Amino acid sequence: MLAPTRSNRDPMSFERHCRPHQSLVGSSIELLDPEAEAVVRRSRARSRLATPLRDRHQQRVIIERCLVSRFVDCALSFDQPLIALYCLDCEVQEIDDRWTIPLDHLTIDEGSHLGAGALGEVKRATWNNSISVAVKRLFFMADNPAALRAMGGALDPAAREAALRDFIKECSINSSIRHPNIVMFLGVGVDRSSNNEPRFLVLELMERGSLHDELYPSRGTSDSREGAAMTLDRIASILLDVSRALVYLHHSRTPPILHLDLKPKNVLIDGSGRAKIGDLGEAHVIRATRTLSQFGIGTPNYMAPEMAIEGAARGRAADMFSLGVMACEMSSGRPPNPGAQMVRVSGRSLEMVPERERREADMRAMQHSEIRELVDHLIVDEEDRRWDARQVQSFVESIGRGGGR
């Protein structure tokens, strides 16, 4: 089924199944079921017997962080609100020690290339010689000549300090997020020899790559730029996963969190075929001032029209527009190719072209009437007319079965 329904479930069954647990990772409450807690306890006992004291904490962190997705799945299956794992301190000036991972605990496969985001290149790594993870090298902390050339030269001290300050704030967001449809943040790889400066983001490894890889499978040496339209069931499955993540970010968080760069390369697929939003290192918290950090300015072909207006407020609706473009792409099997955003109407006067007009060819190529109906409610110029994540989730659930995983 696309989604579980509560229907005749005992409303107290969730409370009986899960109880509060004080995690060793931090001071906040996490959800553990009795069976999972027993696994953690047995693992801790074995660690005390066989592991040097220095590594015990890291092993406990690995075990408990990797179990969190299961606990959150339990919460969602009973339609319960998720418990925030960490309180955000927007003025935090350094990374919490509980989330630091010394570089000598990471074995990085430099020959691998899993992708790249606004913060840097992503590679495969092994944590504590046992857990496969993904690591994203932070471009603004680079010090080797090759990396500096790739990013166009070193940042000046003021820019580097500002980037680091923004990154630390983003880490406080990441460490508070736990949802089965969001790539799990595991910590920050730090260089002990350089005063624990951050060098890598350490993330859950997504075995099946990205939605982009699924849409355009590699055919030799070049990246395909057109593939077959996905099946309706598979599209519905992915849209349901992504909409659930956005419901959490937009409507279950206070303040809400925006992604601002939703696109197929930022939707990752795990070993079971579940879709998860990635690159939340560039996410933004909506604040009263509507100010944004320097990361995650978006990808033009997926951006809402208001993102092109300097000084305009960015809200939840910007992510919903990008989701509509992704839905159109999955149904057509072709990447977005919108027309010009501005046209000259008279003399030097410029006018914005309506999005439906810009994307007419893309929308005409869609293969599924159900997805076209959804896109009609998302690729809309007026922000207040776009469906929100809850409406999208409800609509996708109504389509029917969403197998294909």
C-alpha positions as CSV (number, residue, x, y, z in Angstrom):
1,M,0.0,0.0,0.0
2,L,1.1,3.6,-0.5
3,A,0.4,4.5,3.1
4,P,-0.8,2.9,6.3
5,T,-4.1,4.2,7.6
6,R,-4.9,4.4,11.3
7,S,-8.6,3.4,10.9
8,N,-9.5,1.0,13.8
9,R,-6.1,0.9,15.4
10,D,-6.0,1.2,19.2
11,P,-5.1,4.9,19.8
12,M,-2.9,3.8,22.8
13,S,-1.0,1.1,21.0
14,F,1.8,3.5,20.0
15,E,2.3,4.6,23.5
16,R,2.5,1.0,24.7
17,H,4.9,0.0,22.0
18,C,7.4,2.8,22.4
19,R,8.6,4.5,25.5
20,P,10.9,7.4,26.2
21,H,14.6,6.5,26.4
22,Q,17.5,8.7,27.5
23,S,20.1,8.3,24.7
24,L,23.8,8.3,25.4
25,V,24.3,10.3,22.2
26,G,22.8,13.4,23.8
27,S,20.5,14.7,26.4
28,S,17.3,14.5,24.5
29,I,14.5,11.9,24.4
30,E,14.5,9.4,21.5
31,L,12.0,6.6,20.7
32,L,13.2,3.1,21.4
33,D,11.0,0.0,21.3
34,P,11.9,-2.7,23.9
35,E,13.5,-5.1,21.4
36,A,15.7,-2.4,19.9
37,E,16.8,-1.3,23.4
38,A,17.8,-4.9,24.2
39,V,20.0,-4.9,21.0
40,V,21.7,-1.7,22.1
41,R,22.3,-3.1,25.7
42,R,23.8,-6.3,24.4
43,S,26.1,-4.4,22.0
44,R,27.3,-2.1,24.8
45,A,28.2,-5.2,26.9
46,R,30.2,-6.7,24.1
47,S,31.9,-3.4,23.4
48,R,33.1,-3.1,27.1
49,L,34.8,-6.5,26.9
50,A,36.4,-6.2,23.5
51,T,36.9,-2.5,22.8
52,P,39.4,0.1,24.2
53,L,37.8,2.8,26.2
54,R,38.6,5.5,23.6
55,D,36.4,3.8,20.9
56,R,33.4,2.8,23.1
57,H,31.6,6.1,22.8
58,Q,31.9,6.1,19.0
59,Q,30.6,2.5,18.8
60,R,27.5,3.4,20.9
61,V,26.9,6.5,18.7
62,I,27.1,4.3,15.5
63,I,24.6,1.7,16.9
64,E,22.1,4.2,18.2
65,R,22.2,6.6,15.2
66,C,21.7,3.7,12.8
67,L,18.7,2.5,14.8
68,V,17.0,5.8,14.9
69,S,15.3,5.4,11.4
70,R,13.6,2.3,12.7
71,F,12.2,4.2,15.7
72,V,10.9,7.1,13.6
73,D,9.3,4.6,11.2
74,C,7.4,3.3,14.2
75,A,6.2,6.8,15.1
76,L,5.1,7.5,11.6
77,S,3.2,4.2,11.2
78,F,1.0,5.3,14.1
79,D,0.6,8.9,12.7
80,Q,2.3,10.3,15.8
81,P,4.2,13.6,15.9
82,L,8.0,13.0,15.8
83,I,10.0,14.0,18.9
84,A,12.8,16.5,18.2
85,L,16.1,15.0,19.2
86,Y,18.0,18.2,19.8
87,C,17.0,21.8,20.6
88,L,18.3,24.3,18.1
89,D,20.6,27.1,19.3
90,C,20.8,29.5,16.4
91,E,23.8,31.3,18.0
92,V,25.9,28.2,18.4
93,Q,29.5,29.0,17.6
94,E,31.0,25.5,17.5
95,I,30.1,22.0,16.6
96,D,28.7,19.9,19.5
97,D,31.3,17.4,20.6
98,R,28.7,14.7,20.5
99,W,28.6,15.0,16.7
100,T,32.4,15.2,16.0
101,I,34.1,12.2,14.4
102,P,37.9,12.2,14.3
103,L,39.3,11.7,10.8
104,D,41.3,8.7,12.0
105,H,38.0,7.0,12.6
106,L,37.1,7.3,8.9
107,T,38.7,5.4,6.0
108,I,37.8,7.3,2.9
109,D,37.8,5.7,-0.6
110,E,39.3,8.6,-2.6
111,G,38.7,6.7,-5.8
112,S,34.9,6.7,-5.3
113,H,32.6,9.5,-6.5
114,L,29.0,9.4,-5.3
115,G,28.1,12.9,-6.3
116,A,28.6,16.5,-5.5
117,G,26.6,19.2,-3.8
118,A,26.9,22.9,-2.9
119,L,29.1,22.0,0.1
120,G,31.5,19.7,-1.8
121,E,32.2,16.3,-3.4
122,V,30.7,13.1,-1.9
123,K,32.7,9.9,-1.4
124,R,32.3,6.5,0.1
125,A,33.9,5.8,3.5
126,T,34.0,3.3,6.3
127,W,33.5,4.5,9.9
128,N,35.3,2.7,12.7
129,N,36.2,-0.1,10.2
130,S,32.6,-1.4,10.3
131,I,30.0,1.0,9.0
132,S,29.7,2.1,5.4
133,V,28.9,5.8,5.2
134,A,29.0,8.7,2.7
135,V,31.3,11.7,3.4
136,K,31.0,15.1,1.8
137,R,34.3,17.0,1.7
138,L,33.6,20.6,2.7
139,F,34.9,22.8,-0.1
140,F,35.4,25.9,2.0
141,M,37.8,24.1,4.4
142,A,39.9,22.8,1.6
143,D,43.7,23.3,1.8
144,N,45.2,21.1,-0.9
145,P,46.1,22.8,-4.2
146,A,43.8,20.5,-6.4
147,A,40.7,21.2,-4.3
148,L,41.5,25.0,-4.2
149,R,41.8,25.1,-8.0
150,A,38.4,23.2,-8.4
151,M,36.6,25.8,-6.3
152,G,38.3,28.7,-8.0
153,G,40.8,29.6,-5.4
154,A,40.9,29.9,-1.6
155,L,38.4,32.0,0.3
156,D,39.7,35.1,2.0
157,P,39.7,34.8,5.9
158,A,36.5,36.7,6.4
159,A,34.6,34.7,3.8
160,R,35.9,31.4,5.2
161,E,34.9,32.4,8.7
162,A,31.4,33.4,7.5
163,A,31.1,30.1,5.6
164,L,32.2,28.1,8.7
165,R,29.8,30.0,10.9
166,D,26.9,29.3,8.6
167,F,27.9,25.6,8.3
168,I,27.9,25.2,12.1
169,K,24.4,26.6,12.3
170,E,23.4,24.2,9.5
171,C,24.9,21.3,11.6
172,S,22.6,22.3,14.5
173,I,19.7,21.9,12.1
174,N,20.9,18.6,10.7
175,S,21.6,17.1,14.2
176,S,17.9,17.7,15.1
177,I,16.4,16.0,12.1
178,R,15.3,12.4,12.2
179,H,12.9,11.2,9.6
180,P,12.8,7.9,7.5
181,N,12.6,10.0,4.3
182,I,15.5,12.3,5.0
183,V,19.1,11.1,4.6
184,M,20.5,10.7,8.1
185,F,23.2,13.1,9.3
186,L,25.7,11.1,11.4
187,G,28.3,13.7,12.3
188,V,31.2,15.9,11.2
189,G,34.6,14.6,10.4
190,V,37.1,16.8,12.2
191,D,40.9,17.2,12.0
192,R,42.3,16.8,15.5
193,S,45.7,18.3,14.4
194,S,44.0,21.5,13.3
195,N,42.0,22.4,16.4
196,N,39.1,20.1,15.4
197,E,38.3,22.0,12.3
198,P,35.5,20.3,10.2
199,R,36.6,18.6,7.0
200,F,33.7,16.3,6.1
201,L,29.9,15.8,6.6
202,V,29.3,12.2,7.5
203,L,26.0,10.9,6.2
204,E,24.0,7.7,5.7
205,L,25.1,5.8,2.6
206,M,22.4,5.5,0.0
207,E,23.2,2.3,-1.9
208,R,21.1,3.0,-5.0
209,G,22.3,6.5,-5.8
210,S,19.9,9.3,-6.7
211,L,16.6,9.7,-8.4
212,H,18.6,11.2,-11.3
213,D,20.5,7.9,-11.6
214,E,17.2,6.0,-11.7
215,L,15.7,8.4,-14.3
216,Y,18.7,8.4,-16.5
217,P,20.7,5.1,-16.1
218,S,24.3,5.3,-17.2
219,R,24.8,4.1,-20.7
220,G,28.6,4.0,-21.0
221,T,30.8,7.0,-20.4
222,S,28.3,9.8,-20.8
223,D,25.4,10.9,-18.6
224,S,22.1,10.2,-20.4
225,R,19.9,13.3,-20.7
226,E,16.7,11.5,-21.6
227,G,15.2,8.3,-20.3
228,A,11.9,6.4,-20.3
229,A,9.0,7.7,-18.3
230,M,8.7,6.0,-14.9
231,T,5.7,3.8,-14.1
232,L,2.8,5.5,-12.2
233,D,3.3,3.2,-9.2
234,R,7.0,4.1,-8.9
235,I,6.3,7.9,-9.3
236,A,3.6,7.7,-6.7
237,S,6.0,5.8,-4.3
238,I,8.7,8.5,-4.7
239,L,6.3,11.4,-4.4
240,L,4.8,9.9,-1.3
241,D,8.3,9.5,0.3
242,V,9.3,13.1,-0.6
243,S,6.0,14.6,0.4
244,R,6.2,12.9,3.8
245,A,9.7,14.4,4.3
246,L,8.4,17.9,3.4
247,V,5.4,17.6,5.7
248,Y,7.9,17.0,8.5
249,L,10.2,19.8,7.5
250,H,7.5,22.4,6.6
251,H,4.8,21.6,9.1
252,S,6.2,19.5,12.0
253,R,9.2,21.7,12.7
254,T,9.2,25.0,14.6
255,P,10.4,27.1,12.9
256,P,9.9,25.3,9.5
257,I,12.8,24.2,7.5
258,L,13.1,24.8,3.7
259,H,15.3,22.8,1.4
260,L,15.4,25.3,-1.6
261,D,17.2,23.0,-3.9
262,L,14.9,20.0,-4.5
263,K,15.9,18.1,-7.7
264,P,16.4,14.5,-8.7
265,K,20.1,14.6,-7.7
266,N,19.1,15.6,-4.2
267,V,16.6,12.8,-3.8
268,L,18.6,9.6,-2.8
269,I,17.4,6.0,-3.0
270,D,18.2,3.5,-0.3
271,G,18.7,-0.3,-0.7
272,S,15.0,-1.0,-0.4
273,G,14.0,1.7,-3.0
274,R,12.8,4.2,-0.4
275,A,13.4,7.8,-1.5
276,K,15.0,10.3,0.9
277,I,15.7,14.0,0.6
278,G,19.4,14.7,0.8
279,D,21.7,17.8,0.8
280,L,20.0,19.2,3.9
281,G,23.4,20.7,4.8
282,E,22.1,23.6,2.6
283,A,18.7,23.7,4.2
284,H,17.4,26.9,5.7
285,V,15.3,27.7,8.7
286,I,12.5,30.2,8.0
287,R,13.0,33.2,10.4
288,A,11.1,36.4,10.9
289,T,13.7,38.3,8.8
290,R,13.4,35.8,6.0
291,T,17.2,35.9,5.7
292,L,19.0,33.0,4.0
293,S,22.5,31.6,4.4
294,Q,24.9,31.7,1.4
295,F,24.4,28.0,0.7
296,G,21.6,26.3,-1.4
297,I,20.5,29.1,-3.7
298,G,18.8,26.5,-5.9
299,T,19.1,25.1,-9.4
300,P,17.5,27.4,-12.1
301,N,15.5,24.8,-14.0
302,Y,13.8,23.7,-10.8
303,M,13.5,27.0,-9.1
304,A,10.2,28.7,-8.2
305,P,9.7,32.1,-10.0
306,E,10.0,34.1,-6.7
307,M,13.5,32.7,-6.2
308,A,14.7,34.9,-9.1
309,I,13.4,38.1,-7.4
310,E,16.0,39.8,-5.3
311,G,14.9,40.4,-1.8
312,A,11.7,38.3,-2.2
313,A,10.6,36.2,0.7
314,R,11.2,32.4,0.2
315,G,8.6,30.2,1.8
316,R,7.4,26.6,1.8
317,A,5.8,27.1,-1.6
318,A,9.3,27.4,-3.2
319,D,9.9,23.7,-2.4
320,M,6.5,22.7,-3.6
321,F,7.1,24.3,-7.0
322,S,10.4,22.3,-7.3
323,L,8.5,19.1,-6.4
324,G,6.1,19.8,-9.2
325,V,9.0,20.1,-11.7
326,M,10.4,16.8,-10.4
327,A,7.0,15.1,-10.8
328,C,6.8,16.4,-14.4
329,E,10.3,15.1,-15.1
330,M,9.4,11.6,-13.7
331,S,6.3,11.4,-15.8
332,S,7.9,12.6,-19.0
333,G,11.4,10.9,-18.7
334,R,13.0,14.2,-19.8
335,P,14.8,16.9,-17.8
336,P,13.2,20.3,-17.5
337,N,13.9,22.6,-20.4
338,P,11.9,25.8,-19.7
339,G,11.8,28.7,-22.0
340,A,13.1,32.2,-21.3
341,Q,12.0,33.6,-17.9
342,M,11.9,37.2,-19.1
343,V,10.8,38.8,-22.4
344,R,11.1,42.3,-23.7
345,V,7.6,43.8,-24.2
346,S,8.4,47.3,-25.3
347,G,11.6,49.3,-25.5
348,R,13.6,48.4,-22.4
349,S,10.7,47.0,-20.5
350,L,11.0,43.4,-19.4
351,E,8.2,41.1,-18.2
352,M,8.3,37.7,-16.5
353,V,6.9,34.8,-18.6
354,P,4.2,32.7,-16.8
355,E,5.6,29.4,-15.7
356,R,2.9,27.3,-17.5
357,E,3.9,29.0,-20.7
358,R,7.7,28.5,-20.1
359,R,7.2,24.8,-19.3
360,E,4.4,24.0,-21.8
361,A,6.5,21.5,-23.8
362,D,7.7,19.7,-20.6
363,M,4.1,19.4,-19.3
364,R,2.8,18.3,-22.7
365,A,5.3,15.4,-22.7
366,M,3.9,13.9,-19.4
367,Q,2.6,10.3,-19.7
368,H,0.3,10.1,-16.7
369,S,-3.0,12.1,-16.2
370,E,-2.9,11.6,-12.5
371,I,0.6,13.2,-12.2
372,R,-0.5,16.0,-14.6
373,E,-3.3,16.8,-12.2
374,L,-0.8,17.1,-9.4
375,V,1.6,19.2,-11.4
376,D,-1.2,21.6,-12.3
377,H,-1.5,22.4,-8.6
378,L,2.3,22.9,-8.1
379,I,3.7,24.6,-11.2
380,V,1.8,27.8,-10.4
381,D,3.1,31.3,-10.4
382,E,1.2,32.4,-7.3
383,E,2.7,31.0,-4.2
384,D,-0.6,31.0,-2.2
385,R,-2.3,28.8,-4.9
386,R,0.2,26.0,-4.8
387,W,-0.7,22.9,-2.8
388,D,1.3,22.4,0.4
389,A,3.1,19.1,1.3
390,R,0.1,17.8,3.2
391,Q,-2.2,18.2,0.2
392,V,0.4,16.5,-2.0
393,Q,0.7,13.6,0.4
394,S,-3.1,13.2,0.6
395,F,-3.4,13.3,-3.2
396,V,-0.7,10.8,-3.9
397,E,-2.2,8.4,-1.3
398,S,-5.4,8.6,-3.2
399,I,-3.8,7.4,-6.4
400,G,-3.8,3.9,-5.2
401,R,-1.1,1.3,-4.8
402,G,2.5,2.6,-5.2
403,G,4.7,-0.5,-5.6
404,G,7.7,-0.6,-7.9
405,R,10.3,-0.6,-5.3
